[in-house]
Amino acid sequence: MEYETIKSEYVEYGQNKFLEVSKKKVMPDDTVFYNISKGYYTPEGDRRYQRSIGFPEEKKIVEDLIEKLQAILQD
């Protein structure tokens, strides 16, 4: 599958680890989806990805995800 990254933001944590939150477009059909990836930096500074989860560009899904994250942070 080929895709184009529209926008990415990174959350750095631990030693040389990161989370990437991104909006991507599948090529050539232009289907847009959101993706959260976990990865690390090599000694040379390159990003390497380990796992990811993708979900459709639907406002309700994003709102529910934010709500659930906020709920678990309050405990």
C-alpha positions as CSV (number, residue, x, y, z in Angstrom):
1,M,0.0,0.0,0.0
2,E,1.3,3.4,-0.9
3,Y,0.3,6.5,1.0
4,E,1.1,10.2,1.3
5,T,1.6,11.7,4.8
6,I,-0.4,14.9,5.0
7,K,0.7,16.0,8.5
8,S,2.6,14.4,11.3
9,E,3.2,15.3,15.0
10,Y,5.7,13.5,17.3
11,V,5.6,12.8,21.0
12,E,9.1,12.0,22.3
13,Y,9.4,9.8,25.4
14,G,12.0,7.6,27.2
15,Q,15.4,7.3,25.6
16,N,15.2,7.6,21.8
17,K,11.5,6.6,21.6
18,F,8.6,8.4,19.9
19,L,4.9,8.2,19.0
20,E,3.9,9.6,15.6
21,V,0.3,10.9,15.2
22,S,-0.4,11.5,11.6
23,K,-3.0,12.1,8.9
24,K,-2.4,10.1,5.7
25,K,-3.9,9.5,2.3
26,V,-3.9,6.2,0.5
27,M,-2.8,6.4,-3.1
28,P,-4.2,6.4,-5.6
29,D,-7.8,6.4,-4.3
30,D,-7.3,9.4,-1.9
31,T,-8.9,7.7,1.1
32,V,-7.8,9.7,4.2
33,F,-7.1,8.0,7.6
34,Y,-5.4,8.7,10.9
35,N,-2.5,6.7,12.2
36,I,-0.7,6.4,15.5
37,S,2.8,4.7,15.3
38,K,5.3,3.7,17.9
39,G,9.0,3.8,17.1
40,Y,12.6,4.5,18.1
41,Y,15.6,6.3,16.8
42,T,18.7,4.5,15.5
43,P,22.1,5.5,16.7
44,E,22.4,7.5,13.4
45,G,19.2,9.4,14.3
46,D,16.9,7.7,11.7
47,R,13.3,6.8,12.7
48,R,12.4,3.1,12.8
49,Y,8.7,2.1,13.3
50,Q,7.6,-0.9,15.3
51,R,3.8,-0.9,15.5
52,S,0.9,1.3,14.3
53,I,-2.8,1.5,14.3
54,G,-4.9,3.3,11.7
55,F,-8.5,4.4,11.7
56,P,-10.9,6.2,9.4
57,E,-11.1,9.9,9.1
58,E,-14.4,10.1,11.0
59,K,-15.0,12.8,13.5
60,K,-17.0,10.5,15.9
61,I,-14.1,8.0,16.1
62,V,-11.6,10.8,16.9
63,E,-13.9,12.4,19.5
64,D,-14.5,9.0,21.2
65,L,-10.8,8.3,21.3
66,I,-10.1,11.7,22.9
67,E,-12.9,11.1,25.4
68,K,-11.6,7.7,26.4
69,L,-8.0,9.0,26.8
70,Q,-9.2,11.8,29.0
71,A,-11.3,9.4,31.1
72,I,-8.4,7.1,31.8
73,L,-6.2,10.1,32.7
74,Q,-8.6,11.1,35.4
75,D,-8.2,7.9,37.4
